[in-house]
Amino acid sequence: MSTTSKGGYNESRATSYLEDIGFLIIERNYYARKLGEIDIIASKESVLHFIEVKSAFADFDPIYNVTKGKLRKVINSAYYFMKERKLNMAFSIDAMIIRGEDIEFIENVTL
């Protein structure tokens, strides 16, 4: 399986997981011009969640792919999304870490 198809597959798994725990999926693969991409935008209990999905091959823990630079791009893209949609509400920058069959949802990621 190519890296691109694996990423799409794992984003679909992450989306299903979020829906199963009560999230409403707003958008997938949102691209903010010149700022970056957000894998999943979802909402729950009046909070927007901007979610970065990370997975990796067997010998590497994908948590290490959630870097300060990547989070900065997600944050900038989140502000752009909210400005574009004229939204003023609580939000959270989150990560979904997929290790094989295990999915870990980390809310309010900071470095």
N, C-alpha and C positions, 0 to 999 in steps of 0.2 A: 504494500500500500504506500503510495507517495505521501510526502509530507503534507501537501495541500489536501488530499482526500482524507488523510488521517485527521487533520485539523477540522475539516468540515464535519466529519463523523463525530468527533468529540464535542464540537459546538452543539450538534444536534442532541447528543446525550445530555449535555449541560442544560440545554433548553428544556428537555423533558423532565429532568430532575427539578428544575426551578418550578415548572408548572405543577409537578406533583406536590410541592410544598407550599403551593398557594400564590405563586407569583404570576402576574400577567405580563406576557412578553410584548413589549412595545415595538422593538426593532432588533434585527440582527445585522451585523456587519455594517454599522453606521460609519460612514466616512466623512470626516470634517476636513474640507479642502485645506491642504498644506499643514494640517495639525496631526492627523492620525486617524486610526480606526478604533471603534469600540465593538467588541465581539457581540455583546448582548446588552440591550437596555431593557430593563424590566421594572415593574412597580409592585409594591405591596404596602398596604396600610399607609397610603399617601406619601410614600418615600420612593424616589427614583433610584434605581440601582444601575450603575454603569459597571459592567462585569467583564473582566479580562479572563479568557479561558486559556489555561496552559496545560499541555500534556507533553510527554517525552517518551523516548524509547527506554527500554528496560533498565539500563545502567545509569540513568541520570534522573534526579528528582526535579520535576518541572517547577517546583517552588522557586528555584534559583533563576528562573527566567522572568520572574516578576521583579524587574529592576527599577531603580529610581527613575531612569530615563523613560522607561515604558509607562510608569505611573504618571509621570509629568505629561506625557502625550495623552493619556486617557483623561486626566483632569482637564487639560486644555480643550480637548474634544467635548467633554461633558459640559463645560461652560459654553462652548459654541452651540451645542445642541439646545441647551436651555435658552440661550439668547435668541436663536433662530426660531424656536417654538414659543417664545415669549412666556416662559415658565419661571415662576418664582416659588420654589418649594424645596423641601429637604431632599438631600441626595446623599448617596453613599458610593464610594469607590470600592469595588469588591473583586475577588479573584475566585475562580473555580479551578481547582487543581485536580487533574485526572491522572491517576496512577493505575494503569491496568483497568480493573473493574471497579476500583474505589474512586469516589468523587468526594472532594472536600470543598465546602463553601466557606470562604473567609470574608466576612463583612468588615468594612471600614479599614482597608489595608493602608498602612503607613510604613514608611521606611525611615 
